[in-house]
Amino acid sequence: MQSQEKIQIELEGDNHVMTSIETPMLPNAFDKSDEEKIEIIQDCFAVIMKTLGLDLKDDSLKGTPYRVAKMYVKEIFSGLDPKNKPKVSVFENKYDYNKMLIEKNITLRSSCEHHFLPISGVAHVGYISTGKVIGLSKINRIVDYFGRRPQVQERMTVQIYEELKNELDTEHVMVVIDAEHLCVSARGIKDDSSSTVTMEYGGKFNESSYRDEFLRLIEKR
């Protein structure tokens, strides 16, 4: 890395930089198989560990590069690959339920794309049907899918909102995420008492009465 580039990164510091609502991906992102990616990441992580001075001949450490590589590809970053996108079934709203439906306190796990440290918290999702309904567990799966990639919380909120809006064919969707960032609590300012709240909404949720009711209901135990 050139010294000028390092200086620029230092100047940016911990600023939240988000270039678009799409996760930045290379055009050839899926040319390699999962197994090929695991092998490459395994070799690279071994270099990182050796650079830190760790002895990879030790029984406790020798399997770490492979375990980390497999975890990255198969688990915590599996949401990068469209083949892992959950299959969502929507149904006709035959019972004519036209009030707000809320799925709240959905467990959210993700990773900060600036430091690759964990983001953990909850997502609250609400929608008002205009003819279609979705299985409740599918909402959880959509949240999980977009969490399993390096993320910026603002982008993740919008991605979940757009996905639900498209699947349900309605503008009446609201998403709120309340999460803690390890890049805030474990490094830098080391503040372990704060959380970050983001929201995205449209349709009837642009009206304060609907929005306020949603926020009131997610706060109730």
Secondary structure as GFF3:
##gff-version 3
##sequence-region A 1 221
A	DSSP	alpha_helix	3	12	.	.	.	ID=ss1
A	DSSP	alpha_helix	34	51	.	.	.	ID=ss2
A	DSSP	alpha_helix	64	71	.	.	.	ID=ss3
A	DSSP	pi_helix	72	76	.	.	.	ID=ss4
A	DSSP	three_ten_helix	78	80	.	.	.	ID=ss5
A	DSSP	three_ten_helix	82	84	.	.	.	ID=ss6
A	DSSP	beta_strand	90	92	.	.	.	ID=ss7
A	DSSP	beta_strand	100	112	.	.	.	ID=ss8
A	DSSP	beta_strand	118	128	.	.	.	ID=ss9
A	DSSP	beta_strand	132	134	.	.	.	ID=ss10
A	DSSP	alpha_helix	136	147	.	.	.	ID=ss11
A	DSSP	beta_strand	150	151	.	.	.	ID=ss12
A	DSSP	alpha_helix	153	168	.	.	.	ID=ss13
A	DSSP	beta_strand	173	181	.	.	.	ID=ss14
A	DSSP	alpha_helix	182	185	.	.	.	ID=ss15
A	DSSP	beta_strand	196	201	.	.	.	ID=ss16
A	DSSP	three_ten_helix	203	206	.	.	.	ID=ss17
A	DSSP	alpha_helix	208	219	.	.	.	ID=ss18
###
